[in-house]
Amino acid sequence: MDWKPDIPRWRQVYALLEERIDDGTYPPGGRLPSVHEIIQETGISRVTATRVLRELRAAGLAYMEPGIGTFVANLPEPPTS
């Protein structure tokens, strides 16, 4: 990844995963990458990768199934008007 020095790395990885959720790479109900997979792809620390997943859950974008993984939440459909 090309890191932006003025933005915390966890926010940059969060934005990357959020973008992948928005574009359907990770569809609702689909499994998000594990902490280990995030570390392998981005090179961030375990603590930072864990924070990214925790922040996605806090934002309502993901939920965790203990012992199984973290999954994309079923997001409400945008209003059509």
N, C-alpha and C positions, 0 to 999 in steps of 0.2 A: 504494500500500500504506500501511496505517497502521502505522508503525514503533513498536516498543516500545523505548524508550531504553535499557533495562537489558540487552537481548539484542543481541549482534552481528548486524548485518544479514545476513551470510552464513548464520548459523544460522537466521534467520527465513525466508530464501529457500529454504534447504535443507529446512526443515520444510514449506514450501508444496509443493515438488516431491515430497517424500516422501509427503505427503498425497495428491497427485494420482496417484502410483504406486499407493498403497494402494487408492484408490477406483476404479482402472481407467481414469482419464483418460489415463494413459500406460501401456498394457498391456505385458506382457513382450514383448520384441523390438521394441517401438515406439520411435520416435525421440523423444528429449527435446529441449526447445528448445535452440537454439544459444546461445552466449555473447551474440551480438548480440540475439537474441530475448529473452533474460533481461534484458538491459540495457534494452531498449525497454519491457518490461512493468513492471519494478520501479524503474528509474532508478539501480540500483547501478553501481559502476565495473566496468570490464573485469576488473581484477584480482580483485575480489570475485566476479563471475559465474564466472570461471574456477575460483576456489576452490570454489564450490558444486558444480560438476560434478566436480572432483577428489575432493571429500569423498564424494560419492555413489558414485564408483567405489571409493574406499577402503573404504566400508561394504559393498561387494558388491551395491549396488542398481543399478549401471549399469556399462556397459563402453563403451570407445571404439573406433570403427573409424576409424583415421587417414585424414583427407581426406574422410570421409563424415559422421561425427557421433557423438553419444553416444546410447546405446540402453539401455532398461530390461533388466536382467538377468532371466533366467528364475529366479524365486525358488522355493525348495522349497515344496511344499504344506504347510500347517499340519497337524499330526497330528490325526486324528479318533479320539477315544476317549471 
